[in-house]
Amino acid sequence: MKTLKLIIFTLSTLPLVAYSTPEPQKKVETKNIVDSKNKIYQLTDYKEAINLFKNKNYVKSFQLFGKLLNEYPNDKQINFYYARSAFELKNYEYAFSSFDLILINNPNDSRVRAEFARTLMMMKLYKEAKEEFNKVLLLPIPLNVRKNIEKMITVIESKEKTYVLNKIAIIGFGWDDNINNNTHIDTTAYGSLNLDNDTSKKNDTSMNLIFVGNLIVPNKQNNQLTWESTVISFVQEQSRYKENNIGLLSLSSGMGYTTKLFKNLTSVTYDHIWVGNSQTVYIYGLTNSIKTKVNKKDILSFDIKLKKKKFIKEENFDKSSQIEEYTLTYDKLLTNKKDKITLSSSFITERKRQGIRTDVDKDTNKYKISYTKNILSSLDVTLGYEKELNKYKNFAVNLPKRDDDKKVFNTKLSHTINKSKLISLEYKNTDNKSNINTYSYKKQSVNLNYTIIF
């Protein structure tokens, strides 16, 4: 959207042709008309107004041409430069009136009609502007003017859309050397008992398919308001251990409010999850995201998520819970505008809704840091570190309360093929330490992804 606004601003502020003071019309009907026009163009006020316009002093040229217009309301040149001065001052209604008056008597004047169309465009009367530009294209005009008008029509057609639809598809291949997160420690002590742990590690490869669709519908009365809906589908198909297949369908929809420095989006969300090709859990709730631009290089975001998790199978009902999540994120663009540092901190509480399980109620603190470095024009390297602390609130009698400390290191290479295609390779090393050895594990994973933006 920023690119589109920049194109509109650039095209609308550049003249369609180079302006010079036009000579009085050579074609005359009578000597009296010629004398009258020569008299007007020799006036000191007229000459001064033309010079003011050439020197881009549009405030004074607008005032002086307005004064001349009171005396010579039907003069073409005075109306033209009065309208052009008004346009530069963004007084589009005044420009509209004068250009329209000229066209009544000069319908085939391509220059005036092009300026009239440009004025309609800036007034956001896109349908009318497009009609006027098309009329100009039917007239004999220079090639450079024709190209400028065709560009403006393209911009208008994009603005005429009542919605924006973004689509992303990702095809990926992955490898994980410990898909069940089995511990690497032989025993776990429970009181006076030492229980043997399953230390066998299962590795597997997988194919991942992701599709993201984002629909943005601007409000016709207030362009700062939008209705935004997002759908995400994710499928991970394991090569051997099908019980670890994962499917996700995520839906969200809500109202956004955007200014130049600030955006707020409040949404209703719903997630449906399949594990091992069977329906397992659904999660629903509300989210609110606030993003503000501190300056040109710094962006601050704050997200709140209030959700309920419901397991579908009756034997898992006591794992159902309600979740609150609060996340603060800081993004800083570095000198070359491609390098970036991201800092993120999250606090999550999860509380069971029923049952007696001791592994549901927990508080989680997450801390993330990542650094992206552009090493070639189309190649980025990202280094990341994540720390997650899980403190469980309940524990069985005579058994320790469980605390987990997970650390994740990742390295990612991303190559931009073109504006719509990207390929990336990511390596992750995960180390989860728990005071209960059963839940301590280590794993490595690699993912190769090919991204297409429609």
C-alpha positions, -999 to +999 in steps of 0.1 A: +000+000+000+029+024+007+043+018-027+009+025-043+005+058-024+040+068-035+032+061-071+000+082-069+018+111-052+046+111-078+023+109-108-001+135-095+025+161-087+044+159-119+030+178-149+019+157-178+039+179-201+064+206-196+046+239-191+056+271-208+038+303-212+015+297-242+014+322-270-020+339-276-041+319-300-032+326-336-066+317-350-088+348-347-122+357-359-120+395-359-093+421-353-112+433-321-107+399-305-070+399-313-065+434-299-085+424-268-063+394-261-031+412-268-042+438-243-048+412-217-015+394-222+004+427-220-011+436-186+015+439-158-006+417-135-008+390-161+030+390-167+037+391-130+012+362-124+029+341-151+064+347-135+051+338-101+037+305-115+070+297-132+088+303-099+064+280-081+050+308-059+015+293-063-001+312-034+005+345-050-001+333-086-034+319-074-044+352-059-033+373-089-049+350-115-081+351-093-080+389-095-076+388-133-104+362-135-129+387-119-122+411-148-119+385-176-140+354-165-140+337-199-103+340-208-088+306-215-053+313-204-063+330-171-086+302-163-059+276-171-032+291-149-057+299-121-067+262-122-031+250-123-022+273-093-052+259-074-041+223-082-006+229-068-022+243-036-045+212-034-076+235-039-090+209-063-126+223-063-113+256-078-092+238-103-122+216-113-144+246-120-119+265-142-108+234-162-145+225-167-153+260-179-125+258-205-136+224-218-171+237-225-157+258-253-127+237-261-137+200-258-107+188-279-080+205-259-060+174-248-038+194-224-067+209-204-087+176-204-056+157-191-053+183-163-090+180-156-087+142-153-058+146-130-078+169-108-107+144-106-082+117-097-069+138-067-105+144-057-108+105-056-135+106-083-117+076-099-145+065-123-149+101-137-111+105-139-106+073-158-133+083-183-116+117-189-081+101-193-096+077-219-110+106-238-075+121-239-060+089-253-083+092-283-068+126-292-034+131-309-010+135-280+028+131-276+041+096-267+055+106-233+021+122-223+003+090-235+026+068-213+020+091-183-017+089-187-016+051-191+003+048-158-023+070-141-051+048-155-033+017-140-031+034-106-068+043-108-077+008-116-058-005-086-075+022-064-110+013-078-107-022-062-129-025-032-106-050-015-070-061-013-063-099-013-028-111-004-020-148-009+011-168+001+019-205-005+048-223+010+061-258+001+086-272+025+106-303+034+118-310+069+139-334+090+137-339+127+160-362+147+137-365+177+101-361+166+086-375+199+109-353+221+122-383+240+146-377+268+183-385+267+185-391+304+182-428+316+162-424+348+138-401+367+137-402+405+102-402+421+108-402+458+127-434+465+119-449+431+141-446+400+120-450+368+135-459+335+130-434+307+125-440+270+157-426+255+152-440+220+151-412+194+130-414+163+140-393+133+118-387+103+114-365+073+083-346+064+066-325+037+050-292+047+023-273+029+012-238+040-013-214+025-020-179+039-048-157+025-054-122+038-084-101+028-085-064+035-117-044+028-114-006+033-144+013+047-159+035+020-168+063+043-135+063+063-104+050+047-087+046+081-110+017+089-107-017+074-122-052+078-095-078+078-098-116+075-070-142+074-071-179+068-041-202+074-039-238+065-009-260+074-003-297+068+028-316+079+029-352+065+056-375+081+073-401+059+071-429+084+055-420+117+020-410+106+008-406+142+029-374+142+011-358+112-002-323+120-030-303+104-041-268+112-069-245+100-067-210+115-093-183+109-094-147+121-115-117+113-118-083+127-117-045+125-086-025+119-079+012+124-048+027+107-030+061+107+004+070+093+021+060+126-003+036+142-024+005+136-048-014+158-065-047+148-091-065+169-101-099+158-121-130+166-100-162+161-106-199+157-080-227+153-088-263+145-059-288+150-055-324+138-028-348+152-022-382+136-050-375+111-077-373+137-094-341+151-077-333+184-083-297+197-099-264+188-089-230+202-111-199+200-110-164+214-101-127+209-069-110+199-058-073+198-027-061+181-013-026+183+016-016+161+032+019+162+060+035+142+083+052+167+103+066+138+115+056+104+136+027+117+118+016+150+085-003+153+069-013+185+041-039+187+019-051+216-003-081+212-030-095+236-046-130+231-074-143+252-083-179+242-100-211+253-086-245+243-110-274+240-101-311+234-125-330+212-120-366+226-137-372+259-107-389+275-088-356+270-114-332+283-093-326+315-065-311+293-089-283+282-078-248+293-080-211+290-050-190+279-039-154+283-009-142+263+008-108+263+037-101+238+058-070+234+080-068+202+105-042+191+119-041+155+148-019+146+159-014+110+196-008+107+216+015+084+211-002+051+173-007+058+177-045+050+194-055+083+171-058+112+171-067+149+140-080+166+134-083+203+104-100+218+091-108+252+059-128+260+041-138+292+015-167+289-008-181+315-027-214+310-053-227+334-072-259+332-110-257+329-118-291+346-102-323+359-072-331+381-043-331+358-011-315+371+005-308+336-019-281+324-017-251+348+015-232+340+031-198+336+054-193+306+079-166+299+094-164+264+123-142+253+134-140+216+161-121+198+170-123+161+194-105+139+190-104+101+220-094+079+219-088+042+251-102+029+244-100-008+217-081-027+193-111-026+207-132+003+198-127+040+212-145+070+192-146+102+206-157+136+181-163+164+179-173+200+148-181+221+145-189+258+113-203+272+106-209+309+077-230+320+066-232+356+038-256+363+015-246+392+003-280+404+021-311+414+013-345+429+019-353+465+055-362+473+066-353+438+086-322+428+069-293+410+079-293+374+100-265+359+112-266+323+139-244+307+139-246+269+166-229+246+164-228+209+192-216+185+184-212+148+202-201+117+183-192+085+195-184+050+169-167+027+174-161-010+151-137-029+146-150-064+123-122-074+095-100-060+072-130-057+095-160-049+117-168-020+137-199-010+150-204+026+169-230+046+167-231+084+185-251+111+173-253+147+189-268+178+166-273+208+177-281+243+149-285+269+160-290+305+135-300+332+139-308+369+120-340+361+143-359+337+114-375+317+108-341+301+144-332+293+153-336+257+175-324+228+167-323+191+178-308+158+157-300+128+162-287+093+136-271+070+138-261+033+110-238+022+099-224-012+076-194-009+054-179-036+036-146-032+005-142-054 
